[in-house]
Amino acid sequence: MRSRTPKVLHELCGRPMLLWPVHAALQAGAGKVMVVDSPDRALEEVLPAGVELAIQPQSDGTGGAVVAAMSQIGSDAPVVVLSGDVPLVSADVISGLMRAHAQSGAPATMVSTVLEDPSGYGRVVRGAGGAVERVVETKQDGDATPEELEIKEVNTGIYAFEADALRGALGSLTAENAQGELYLPQVLDILRAGGEPVAVHQLQETSLVLGVNDRVALAQVRKLAQRAIHERHMRAGVSIVDPQATVIDVDVEIGKDTVIEPFTTIRGETKIGADCTIRHSYIIDSVIEDGVSVGPFAYLRPGTRLRKGSKIGTFVEVKNSDIGNGAKVPHLSYIGDADVGEGTNLGASTITANYDGQRKHRTTIGKHVRSSVHVSFVAPVSIGDEAYTGAGSVIAEDVPAGALGMARARQTNKEGYAERRKDESLNSERR
């Protein structure tokens, strides 16, 4: 990945890549889910509750990773091995693998698929009767022959094992390969050499088992994941006008009959109710109640709450503020650290001056207040219910309920000012 970030922690539609197979395993009903990490424990902080961590003391390959996990696994249930860089594996794939494994009666079942471009994957070598003879790694020159590199059936890195059989075979792994690592597929060779059958569960939908080894592959997988997210919402009753111009993270919740307009990005754990229309605005850690209108091109920063029927217009920024029921901030305004009462209408270019250079201060604007255009409220300041403020005012003192607050210089017109400027300019040029 050419990155300081571990590969499996790179983000995929709002979730670290690693957590996609973790969530799939949980959804498939796994009794225990374990993640294998290096001694620096970089993965620990992202794991969901109940998911356990096993430490691989040294980077000695996929076989070494499974050895590290087996010390915490009993022998009474099958063991499914997933790869943290194969993120699109689904609960259905895992359940299908478990059914195939149970039906085969074999101690090991490998998931394979056929790829037009198998580069980077281990190849599945079959004998004349179609039985699997071995899996050949292709990580380094010399791992596979030219003939083996032509094979398109690949090992996906997903397996089901009987625990006791797996534990016994792991003890016989060797590092006799180009990278000097313990390869998990060698377990299959060891089982066959001992007279045990190995089953293969071939998947037709190749996209579900695509691996990620660089940022190009991550972008390809992200496109597939995003399409699946869109389809899930649309089948649940959400209208996405232009899916190719819409980004929605995997943990977003959207209610029925909501319309997502083009050029919308919805991140994190956002929850959107039913019968909404979502258009282009920036909304972060905010709460928007029923019947609210926002934007387009509004910016709602953390701590914002828009109560029922309120309106935030075009090019309005709101931060850490409570906008009351039916209140309106129509356009071109900044409201920060403020409480705005029910039914208040703030005119264009209203500013709350909330920062004195050292501390933030709060502005309180009562119910049914009418501020005219170009008004600045210098916090801390309080505006009473049903008060008015004059256009262009800088309000630095409280305004009582029902009063009109005005704070601006009296206009003065200087006759002949333009001619005097011209004369001064000519005289300056002569000098």
C-alpha positions as a Python dict, from the first residue, in 0.01 Angstrom:
ca = {
    (1, 'M'): (0, 0, 0),
    (2, 'R'): (307, 229, 30),
    (3, 'S'): (163, 359, 358),
    (4, 'R'): (239, 394, 728),
    (5, 'T'): (-112, 259, 789),
    (6, 'P'): (-142, -122, 803),
    (7, 'K'): (-309, -250, 489),
    (8, 'V'): (-617, -393, 659),
    (9, 'L'): (-684, -61, 838),
    (10, 'H'): (-729, 129, 515),
    (11, 'E'): (-1085, 261, 497),
    (12, 'L'): (-1348, 97, 277),
    (13, 'C'): (-1681, 282, 262),
    (14, 'G'): (-1656, 409, 617),
    (15, 'R'): (-1519, 94, 779),
    (16, 'P'): (-1159, -37, 808),
    (17, 'M'): (-1106, -311, 553),
    (18, 'L'): (-1040, -564, 829),
    (19, 'L'): (-1386, -518, 981),
    (20, 'W'): (-1571, -624, 667),
    (21, 'P'): (-1487, -997, 707),
    (22, 'V'): (-1520, -959, 1087),
    (23, 'H'): (-1878, -834, 1051),
    (24, 'A'): (-1951, -1105, 794),
    (25, 'A'): (-1836, -1372, 1038),
    (26, 'L'): (-2049, -1226, 1317),
    (27, 'Q'): (-2354, -1209, 1089),
    (28, 'A'): (-2296, -1571, 985),
    (29, 'G'): (-2329, -1674, 1349),
    (30, 'A'): (-1968, -1752, 1441),
    (31, 'G'): (-1939, -1862, 1802),
    (32, 'K'): (-1599, -1696, 1836),
    (33, 'V'): (-1424, -1446, 1611),
    (34, 'M'): (-1049, -1396, 1643),
    (35, 'V'): (-821, -1149, 1467),
    (36, 'V'): (-448, -1220, 1437),
    (37, 'D'): (-223, -917, 1483),
    (38, 'S'): (148, -839, 1511),
    (39, 'P'): (306, -756, 1849),
    (40, 'D'): (241, -382, 1802),
    (41, 'R'): (-135, -460, 1831),
    (42, 'A'): (-229, -196, 1573),
    (43, 'L'): (-564, -365, 1504),
    (44, 'E'): (-684, -391, 1862),
    (45, 'E'): (-848, -49, 1893),
    (46, 'V'): (-1087, -102, 1599),
    (47, 'L'): (-1222, -443, 1699),
    (48, 'P'): (-1590, -470, 1800),
    (49, 'A'): (-1681, -587, 2146),
    (50, 'G'): (-1644, -963, 2186),
    (51, 'V'): (-1390, -1007, 1905),
    (52, 'E'): (-1067, -1151, 2044),
    (53, 'L'): (-707, -1075, 1949),
    (54, 'A'): (-428, -1329, 1895),
    (55, 'I'): (-66, -1216, 1859),
    (56, 'Q'): (161, -1360, 1589),
    (57, 'P'): (509, -1316, 1745),
    (58, 'Q'): (688, -1285, 1411),
    (59, 'S'): (584, -1227, 1052),
    (60, 'D'): (618, -1587, 934),
    (61, 'G'): (325, -1617, 693),
    (62, 'T'): (-38, -1723, 688),
    (63, 'G'): (41, -2056, 849),
    (64, 'G'): (210, -1878, 1139),
    (65, 'A'): (-95, -1655, 1180),
    (66, 'V'): (-327, -1954, 1218),
    (67, 'V'): (-83, -2121, 1460),
    (68, 'A'): (-107, -1807, 1677),
    (69, 'A'): (-487, -1825, 1680),
    (70, 'M'): (-522, -2200, 1746),
    (71, 'S'): (-398, -2172, 2105),
    (72, 'Q'): (-726, -1997, 2186),
    (73, 'I'): (-954, -2228, 1984),
    (74, 'G'): (-1110, -2549, 2111),
    (75, 'S'): (-1166, -2869, 1916),
    (76, 'D'): (-1544, -2895, 1925),
    (77, 'A'): (-1635, -2681, 1622),
    (78, 'P'): (-1511, -2621, 1267),
    (79, 'V'): (-1265, -2337, 1211),
    (80, 'V'): (-1319, -2090, 927),
    (81, 'V'): (-1015, -1892, 814),
    (82, 'L'): (-1075, -1556, 644),
    (83, 'S'): (-829, -1298, 513),
    (84, 'G'): (-837, -939, 636),
    (85, 'D'): (-757, -815, 286),
    (86, 'V'): (-1051, -998, 123),
    (87, 'P'): (-1319, -758, 245),
    (88, 'L'): (-1624, -838, 33),
    (89, 'V'): (-1674, -1190, 163),
    (90, 'S'): (-2032, -1203, 291),
    (91, 'A'): (-2220, -1389, 562),
    (92, 'D'): (-2390, -1585, 283),
    (93, 'V'): (-2052, -1698, 146),
    (94, 'I'): (-1942, -1813, 491),
    (95, 'S'): (-2270, -1998, 550),
    (96, 'G'): (-2245, -2161, 208),
    (97, 'L'): (-1891, -2272, 284),
    (98, 'M'): (-2004, -2428, 614),
    (99, 'R'): (-2281, -2621, 440),
    (100, 'A'): (-2042, -2749, 174),
    (101, 'H'): (-1787, -2843, 439),
    (102, 'A'): (-2043, -3037, 641),
    (103, 'Q'): (-2171, -3220, 333),
    (104, 'S'): (-1820, -3316, 214),
    (105, 'G'): (-1719, -3489, 536),
    (106, 'A'): (-1361, -3379, 462),
    (107, 'P'): (-1134, -3234, 731),
    (108, 'A'): (-1066, -2933, 509),
    (109, 'T'): (-1261, -2735, 250),
    (110, 'M'): (-1100, -2464, 39),
    (111, 'V'): (-1289, -2185, -139),
    (112, 'S'): (-1175, -2129, -497),
    (113, 'T'): (-1290, -1919, -788),
    (114, 'V'): (-1190, -1860, -1151),
    (115, 'L'): (-1038, -1523, -1244),
    (116, 'E'): (-957, -1389, -1588),
    (117, 'D'): (-651, -1224, -1436),
    (118, 'P'): (-525, -1452, -1156),
    (119, 'S'): (-206, -1252, -1094),
    (120, 'G'): (-98, -1258, -732),
    (121, 'Y'): (-318, -1550, -629),
    (122, 'G'): (-216, -1906, -546),
    (123, 'R'): (-320, -2148, -823),
    (124, 'V'): (-533, -2458, -769),
    (125, 'V'): (-366, -2754, -940),
    (126, 'R'): (-605, -3040, -1022),
    (127, 'G'): (-529, -3394, -1136),
    (128, 'A'): (-668, -3583, -1435),
    (129, 'G'): (-988, -3674, -1249),
    (130, 'G'): (-1050, -3318, -1132),
    (131, 'A'): (-938, -3377, -773),
    (132, 'V'): (-724, -3105, -617),
    (133, 'E'): (-359, -3207, -602),
    (134, 'R'): (-209, -2897, -445),
    (135, 'V'): (-218, -2519, -421),
    (136, 'V'): (82, -2337, -563),
    (137, 'E'): (178, -1994, -427),
    (138, 'T'): (292, -1725, -672),
    (139, 'K'): (427, -1453, -443),
    (140, 'Q'): (786, -1482, -562),
    (141, 'D'): (963, -1598, -878),
    (142, 'G'): (1020, -1970, -851),
    (143, 'D'): (712, -2047, -641),
    (144, 'A'): (526, -2173, -950),
    (145, 'T'): (615, -2308, -1293),
    (146, 'P'): (511, -2125, -1614),
    (147, 'E'): (244, -2391, -1672),
    (148, 'E'): (102, -2342, -1322),
    (149, 'L'): (92, -1965, -1374),
    (150, 'E'): (-144, -2021, -1669),
    (151, 'I'): (-408, -2176, -1438),
    (152, 'K'): (-704, -1941, -1373),
    (153, 'E'): (-863, -2124, -1082),
    (154, 'V'): (-727, -1958, -770),
    (155, 'N'): (-721, -2010, -396),
    (156, 'T'): (-920, -1730, -229),
    (157, 'G'): (-753, -1772, 108),
    (158, 'I'): (-1082, -1881, 266),
    (159, 'Y'): (-1102, -2223, 431),
    (160, 'A'): (-1303, -2441, 667),
    (161, 'F'): (-1120, -2696, 880),
    (162, 'E'): (-1198, -2947, 1147),
    (163, 'A'): (-1004, -2807, 1443),
    (164, 'D'): (-815, -3121, 1544),
    (165, 'A'): (-709, -3198, 1187),
    (166, 'L'): (-592, -2838, 1137),
    (167, 'R'): (-399, -2834, 1464),
    (168, 'G'): (-220, -3155, 1376),
    (169, 'A'): (-121, -3042, 1027),
    (170, 'L'): (4, -2702, 1143),
    (171, 'G'): (276, -2877, 1340),
    (172, 'S'): (421, -3017, 1016),
    (173, 'L'): (444, -2690, 820),
    (174, 'T'): (782, -2602, 668),
    (175, 'A'): (923, -2276, 531),
    (176, 'E'): (1074, -2428, 217),
    (177, 'N'): (963, -2162, -29),
    (178, 'A'): (1092, -1841, -188),
    (179, 'Q'): (981, -1622, 104),
    (180, 'G'): (1082, -1858, 381),
    (181, 'E'): (735, -1841, 535),
    (182, 'L'): (480, -2090, 664),
    (183, 'Y'): (209, -2107, 396),
    (184, 'L'): (-134, -2217, 520),
    (185, 'P'): (-218, -2397, 189),
    (186, 'Q'): (56, -2648, 276),
    (187, 'V'): (-188, -2782, 537),
    (188, 'L'): (-393, -2920, 246),
    (189, 'D'): (-88, -3107, 113),
    (190, 'I'): (-16, -3251, 457),
    (191, 'L'): (-373, -3374, 499),
    (192, 'R'): (-375, -3536, 154),
    (193, 'A'): (-38, -3700, 220),
    (194, 'G'): (-196, -3855, 526),
    (195, 'G'): (-479, -3998, 320),
    (196, 'E'): (-737, -3736, 412),
    (197, 'P'): (-963, -3581, 144),
    (198, 'V'): (-971, -3207, 77),
    (199, 'A'): (-1292, -3057, -59),
    (200, 'V'): (-1318, -2751, -283),
    (201, 'H'): (-1611, -2508, -273),
    (202, 'Q'): (-1596, -2304, -594),
    (203, 'L'): (-1768, -1962, -600),
    (204, 'Q'): (-1912, -1827, -921),
    (205, 'E'): (-1939, -1465, -803),
    (206, 'T'): (-1573, -1370, -814),
    (207, 'S'): (-1620, -1015, -683),
    (208, 'L'): (-1695, -1149, -332),
    (209, 'V'): (-1346, -1292, -291),
    (210, 'L'): (-1129, -1027, -454),
    (211, 'G'): (-816, -948, -254),
    (212, 'V'): (-657, -608, -197),
    (213, 'N'): (-280, -575, -235),
    (214, 'D'): (-248, -211, -342),
    (215, 'R'): (-450, 109, -376),
    (216, 'V'): (-561, 24, -728),
    (217, 'A'): (-724, -296, -605),
    (218, 'L'): (-873, -107, -308),
    (219, 'A'): (-1040, 139, -546),
    (220, 'Q'): (-1181, -149, -751),
    (221, 'V'): (-1318, -319, -440),
    (222, 'R'): (-1459, 11, -312),
    (223, 'K'): (-1656, 54, -634),
    (224, 'L'): (-1812, -290, -587),
    (225, 'A'): (-1883, -229, -218),
    (226, 'Q'): (-2045, 106, -293),
    (227, 'R'): (-2268, -46, -559),
    (228, 'A'): (-2384, -311, -310),
    (229, 'I'): (-2460, -40, -51),
    (230, 'H'): (-2663, 158, -303),
    (231, 'E'): (-2857, -149, -414),
    (232, 'R'): (-2935, -242, -53),
    (233, 'H'): (-3086, 100, 15),
    (234, 'M'): (-3275, 118, -314),
    (235, 'R'): (-3430, -226, -260),
    (236, 'A'): (-3537, -104, 85),
    (237, 'G'): (-3731, 188, -63),
    (238, 'V'): (-3473, 467, -97),
    (239, 'S'): (-3442, 664, -423),
    (240, 'I'): (-3083, 737, -524),
    (241, 'V'): (-3118, 963, -826),
    (242, 'D'): (-2766, 907, -962),
    (243, 'P'): (-2574, 628, -786),
    (244, 'Q'): (-2254, 710, -974),
    (245, 'A'): (-2260, 1060, -823),
    (246, 'T'): (-2344, 947, -468),
    (247, 'V'): (-2125, 816, -185),
    (248, 'I'): (-2284, 636, 111),
    (249, 'D'): (-2090, 465, 390),
    (250, 'V'): (-2176, 111, 493),
    (251, 'D'): (-2322, 197, 837),
    (252, 'V'): (-2559, 471, 715),
    (253, 'E'): (-2930, 413, 785),
    (254, 'I'): (-3193, 564, 552),
    (255, 'G'): (-3572, 543, 582),
    (256, 'K'): (-3822, 457, 310),
    (257, 'D'): (-3924, 708, 42),
    (258, 'T'): (-3622, 927, 107),
    (259, 'V'): (-3461, 1076, -204),
    (260, 'I'): (-3083, 1114, -228),
    (261, 'E'): (-2999, 1377, -488),
    (262, 'P'): (-2678, 1369, -698),
    (263, 'F'): (-2339, 1477, -559),
    (264, 'T'): (-2432, 1374, -206),
    (265, 'T'): (-2185, 1209, 33),
    (266, 'I'): (-2322, 1049, 351),
    (267, 'R'): (-2058, 936, 599),
    (268, 'G'): (-2020, 751, 926),
    (269, 'E'): (-2318, 631, 1127),
    (270, 'T'): (-2562, 887, 987),
    (271, 'K'): (-2930, 809, 1039),
    (272, 'I'): (-3184, 957, 796),
    (273, 'G'): (-3556, 913, 848),
    (274, 'A'): (-3837, 844, 600),
    (275, 'D'): (-3971, 1088, 337),
    (276, 'C'): (-3659, 1309, 337),
    (277, 'T'): (-3483, 1477, 47),
    (278, 'I'): (-3106, 1495, 83),
    (279, 'R'): (-2912, 1747, -125),
    (280, 'H'): (-2560, 1884, -128),
    (281, 'S'): (-2467, 2023, 215),
    (282, 'Y'): (-2195, 1946, 470),
    (283, 'I'): (-2344, 1803, 789),
    (284, 'I'): (-2122, 1670, 1067),
    (285, 'D'): (-2233, 1537, 1408),
    (286, 'S'): (-2563, 1722, 1393),
    (287, 'V'): (-2929, 1641, 1462),
    (288, 'I'): (-3197, 1743, 1212),
    (289, 'E'): (-3557, 1691, 1322),
    (290, 'D'): (-3872, 1640, 1112),
    (291, 'G'): (-3979, 1896, 854),
    (292, 'V'): (-3645, 2079, 841),
    (293, 'S'): (-3501, 2232, 522),
    (294, 'V'): (-3124, 2257, 481),
    (295, 'G'): (-2920, 2411, 199),
    (296, 'P'): (-2810, 2354, -62),
    (297, 'F'): (-2449, 2435, 24),
    (298, 'A'): (-2505, 2471, 398),
    (299, 'Y'): (-2243, 2369, 653),
    (300, 'L'): (-2367, 2221, 980),
    (301, 'R'): (-2080, 2166, 1222),
    (302, 'P'): (-2070, 1952, 1536),
    (303, 'G'): (-2320, 2028, 1808),
    (304, 'T'): (-2589, 2167, 1578),
    (305, 'R'): (-2953, 2080, 1642),
    (306, 'L'): (-3226, 2191, 1401),
    (307, 'R'): (-3568, 2152, 1558),
    (308, 'K'): (-3895, 2076, 1381),
    (309, 'G'): (-3982, 2291, 1082),
    (310, 'S'): (-3672, 2509, 1098),
    (311, 'K'): (-3483, 2622, 789),
    (312, 'I'): (-3115, 2668, 712),
    (313, 'G'): (-3066, 2829, 373),
    (314, 'T'): (-2798, 2848, 107),
    (315, 'F'): (-2440, 2915, 219),
    (316, 'V'): (-2525, 2921, 590),
    (317, 'E'): (-2284, 2786, 851),
    (318, 'V'): (-2411, 2671, 1192),
    (319, 'K'): (-2191, 2544, 1475),
    (320, 'N'): (-2280, 2421, 1825),
    (321, 'S'): (-2619, 2589, 1811),
    (322, 'D'): (-2983, 2504, 1881),
    (323, 'I'): (-3222, 2639, 1617),
    (324, 'G'): (-3577, 2636, 1751),
    (325, 'N'): (-3900, 2505, 1599),
    (326, 'G'): (-3986, 2692, 1280),
    (327, 'A'): (-3690, 2931, 1308),
    (328, 'K'): (-3525, 3045, 986),
    (329, 'V'): (-3170, 3135, 890),
    (330, 'P'): (-3233, 3184, 519),
    (331, 'H'): (-2894, 3259, 362),
    (332, 'L'): (-2535, 3380, 386),
    (333, 'S'): (-2508, 3373, 766),
    (334, 'Y'): (-2286, 3230, 1042),
    (335, 'I'): (-2453, 3114, 1363),
    (336, 'G'): (-2209, 2977, 1620),
    (337, 'D'): (-2259, 2896, 1989),
    (338, 'A'): (-2615, 3027, 1984),
    (339, 'D'): (-2965, 2939, 2098),
    (340, 'V'): (-3230, 3064, 1855),
    (341, 'G'): (-3590, 3058, 1972),
    (342, 'E'): (-3904, 2927, 1807),
    (343, 'G'): (-4032, 3117, 1503),
    (344, 'T'): (-3736, 3357, 1484),
    (345, 'N'): (-3628, 3483, 1141),
    (346, 'L'): (-3267, 3594, 1104),
    (347, 'G'): (-3197, 3810, 799),
    (348, 'A'): (-2929, 3758, 538),
    (349, 'S'): (-2569, 3795, 655),
    (350, 'T'): (-2646, 3755, 1024),
    (351, 'I'): (-2331, 3689, 1226),
    (352, 'T'): (-2282, 3575, 1583),
    (353, 'A'): (-1940, 3705, 1691),
    (354, 'N'): (-1879, 3428, 1941),
    (355, 'Y'): (-1501, 3442, 1995),
    (356, 'D'): (-1311, 3722, 2170),
    (357, 'G'): (-968, 3582, 2087),
    (358, 'Q'): (-945, 3374, 2403),
    (359, 'R'): (-1288, 3229, 2486),
    (360, 'K'): (-1610, 3133, 2312),
    (361, 'H'): (-1927, 3310, 2426),
    (362, 'R'): (-2292, 3227, 2370),
    (363, 'T'): (-2567, 3428, 2201),
    (364, 'T'): (-2928, 3382, 2311),
    (365, 'I'): (-3199, 3493, 2069),
    (366, 'G'): (-3556, 3460, 2190),
    (367, 'K'): (-3879, 3353, 2024),
    (368, 'H'): (-4025, 3528, 1718),
    (369, 'V'): (-3732, 3769, 1687),
    (370, 'R'): (-3689, 3957, 1358),
    (371, 'S'): (-3334, 4058, 1275),
    (372, 'S'): (-3282, 4257, 959),
    (373, 'V'): (-2991, 4207, 715),
    (374, 'H'): (-2622, 4250, 799),
    (375, 'V'): (-2662, 4226, 1176),
    (376, 'S'): (-2376, 4114, 1401),
    (377, 'F'): (-2450, 3988, 1752),
    (378, 'V'): (-2140, 4031, 1971),
    (379, 'A'): (-2155, 3756, 2234),
    (380, 'P'): (-2231, 3726, 2517),
    (381, 'V'): (-2558, 3895, 2431),
    (382, 'S'): (-2928, 3818, 2477),
    (383, 'I'): (-3218, 3923, 2253),
    (384, 'G'): (-3562, 3910, 2408),
    (385, 'D'): (-3876, 3753, 2261),
    (386, 'E'): (-4039, 3938, 1970),
    (387, 'A'): (-3753, 4189, 1951),
    (388, 'Y'): (-3629, 4354, 1631),
    (389, 'T'): (-3284, 4465, 1519),
    (390, 'G'): (-3211, 4724, 1254),
    (391, 'A'): (-3023, 4652, 933),
    (392, 'G'): (-2647, 4684, 956),
    (393, 'S'): (-2644, 4691, 1336),
    (394, 'V'): (-2366, 4561, 1561),
    (395, 'I'): (-2556, 4447, 1868),
    (396, 'A'): (-2322, 4430, 2169),
    (397, 'E'): (-2580, 4489, 2445),
    (398, 'D'): (-2892, 4297, 2539),
    (399, 'V'): (-3214, 4391, 2359),
    (400, 'P'): (-3529, 4369, 2576),
    (401, 'A'): (-3834, 4172, 2465),
    (402, 'G'): (-4040, 4358, 2208),
    (403, 'A'): (-3778, 4632, 2158),
    (404, 'L'): (-3598, 4751, 1846),
    (405, 'G'): (-3220, 4742, 1879),
    (406, 'M'): (-3010, 4959, 1647),
    (407, 'A'): (-2637, 5020, 1663),
    (408, 'R'): (-2493, 5192, 1361),
    (409, 'A'): (-2339, 5528, 1269),
    (410, 'R'): (-2561, 5802, 1128),
    (411, 'Q'): (-2522, 5838, 750),
    (412, 'T'): (-2338, 6145, 627),
    (413, 'N'): (-2329, 6252, 259),
    (414, 'K'): (-2036, 6471, 144),
    (415, 'E'): (-2141, 6672, -161),
    (416, 'G'): (-1882, 6712, -438),
    (417, 'Y'): (-1658, 6442, -295),
    (418, 'A'): (-1589, 6279, -634),
    (419, 'E'): (-1473, 6607, -793),
    (420, 'R'): (-1242, 6680, -499),
    (421, 'R'): (-1086, 6334, -537),
    (422, 'K'): (-1019, 6402, -907),
    (423, 'D'): (-854, 6735, -827),
    (424, 'E'): (-637, 6579, -557),
    (425, 'S'): (-527, 6309, -801),
    (426, 'L'): (-429, 6562, -1071),
    (427, 'N'): (-234, 6772, -825),
    (428, 'S'): (-52, 6463, -704),
    (429, 'E'): (50, 6371, -1061),
    (430, 'R'): (184, 6726, -1128),
    (431, 'R'): (402, 6711, -822),
}
